[in-house]
Amino acid sequence: MTASPPRAPRADWKRNHELLLRAAREIVLRDGAEASLEEIARRAGIGSATLHRHFPSRYALLDEVFHNGIAELCTRAEHATTGLDSRAALVDWLADLAAYAAETRGVAEALAANRTTEEPPLGGCHGLIRDVADRLLDAATAAGTLRNAVDLDDLLTLTNAVSFAAGGDAVRARRVFMLAAAGL
């Protein structure tokens, strides 16, 4: 007996999902990662049980809210590294990540919370960031352009800490990260 192909989501499921995401983007932009899930469901005109069927955890919702921006940032890394030495490519991309996380309310909190509470979904924001950062770090390490052996988790923790400290100011986040990176 052959397994039947997975069915496409029903139209009402897709509509509810989009309503929830639209409401979540607005509320997370205003309130950050700790936005009220009940308020998101209310704004979408959907019950909280439906929200939890679509998003089994706060992190799952936040991951989808931020996914497009993080994916675009990761794609830009591929293009931005052309012509740069491997260390500069790594540092520039991490500075961009710090700036993005500083100005996009809730990203830094969501990524920090995920490190201790949940396994990130395959292909989710955390995985995308780790993949790009790991490739850039490997290239810089192989080229011998980093002063010491640098741990990926330490770099991502530093990047996230800078974005927290910048208090929503992307320019400051970039500047502070570049200061810290001078020590690499």
N, C-alpha and C positions, 0 to 999 in steps of 0.2 A: 504494500500500500504506500503510495507516495503522499508526502505532506503537501497540503495545499499552500499556495503562496500567501504571504501575509496580506490581510485586507487593508485597504487604504482607510484612514480615519474617516468617520462619518462627518458630514457637513456641519452638524451642530457641535461636534467635538472641535473641529477646526475653528469655528466661529468663537466658541468659548475660550479656546486657547489664545487666540489673537486678542480678544477683549481683556483677558487676564494680563497678557504681556503689555498691552497698551497702558492699562491702569498701573501696573507695576512700574513701568518706566517713569511715569509721571510722579508717582509717590516716592519711589526710591531716589529720584533726582532731588526731590524736596527733603526727604527724611533720612536718606542714607540706607545702609544695609539693614538697619533695625526697623525698617518700615513695618507698619502693622499689616499682617497678612489679612486680617479681618477687614481692614479699610480697603485693601486692594480688591478683595472679593466684592465688597459693597460697591466700590467705584465701577467695577466691571458689570455689576448687576447680576452677580452669580453667587451662589451659596459657598460658604467656606469649605464644605465637603467636596464640592466640585473642584475648587482650587487645589485641595490636597490630592485629588485623583490625578490632576494634571501635573502637579509638582509635589512629590512626596516629602520634600524638605525645603526649608528656606534657601539652602545653598543651591538646590536644583533650579529654583525660580531665579535667583540672582545670576546663576551661571548663564541661563538663557537670556536674561535681560542684557547682560554685558557681552554676550558672545559675538555679535557683529562687530562691535568696536575693537575687541581684542583680536578677532580674526583679521581685521583690516590692519591693525598695528603689526601683527605677525607677518602678513603679506608684504607690508612695506619694508620689513627687515630684509627680505630677500632682494629687493630692488635697491635699498639704501646701501647695502654693503659693497656694491660694485664700485671699484676704484679706491676703496678705503683699505688701509691695512687691517689685519684681523683684530687687533686690540681696539682700534678706533671704531670699528664696526660694532664690536661688543659694547663698548662704553656708550656710544651714541644711541644704540637701540635701548639699552637699559635706562638711559636718561629719558628717552622718549616714553618708555613704559612708566617711569616714575612721574613724569609730567601728566600723562594720561590718567594714571591712577589718582593723582592729586586733584585734577580738575573734574573727574567723573565720580561724583559722590557715590560712595558705597563700594567701589571696586576694591580698594585697598583692604577695607574691612572684610569683604567677602573672601578675598584670597587668603587673608591672615586667618580668618575663622576656619576656613576649609583645611588648613594645614593641621589643625588639631582635632577636628570633629568628624570629618567625613572623608571618604575616599572620593577623589574627584572623578567625575564621569569621563569615560574615554572620549577624547575629542572635545572635552569641555575647555573652558578658559584656562584653567590651571595647566592642563595638559598641553595646550597650544603654546603657552608661555614657556613652559619647561622645555619643550622640543626646540623652539627657536633659540632660547638662551643656551641650551646644551650644545647645539651645533656651533653657535658663535664662540662659546667658551672653548670647545674642542679645537676649533680653528686657531684661536689665539694661543692656546697652550701648545699646539703642534708647531706653531711659528716661533715660539719662544718669546712672544711679545708681552707676557705677563711677568711681573717681578717674582712672584712665588706661586706655588700651586694654590689655586683658588677653587673653593668648593662651590658648586652650583647653588645649593641651598643657602649658603652664606650670602652669595650675591643677590639672590632673590629676596632674602630677608632684609638686606641692606636697602635694596630698591624700594621695598614696601615700607620700611621704616622712614625713609626719606619722604615718600609720598604722604604718609601720615603727618610727619612733622611740618610739611609745607602748608598745611591748613587750607587746602583748596587752591593754592597758588601754583600753577603749572610752571611759570617762569622760575620761581624760587626752587621748586622741586628739581628742575633741570640743573640749575646753578649749584645747588647743594650736592646733588649726585655727582656732578663733574668734579667738585672739590674732593669728595670722598674717593672717587675713582682715580684721582691723581696718585693715591697711595698704592694702587694696584701695580 
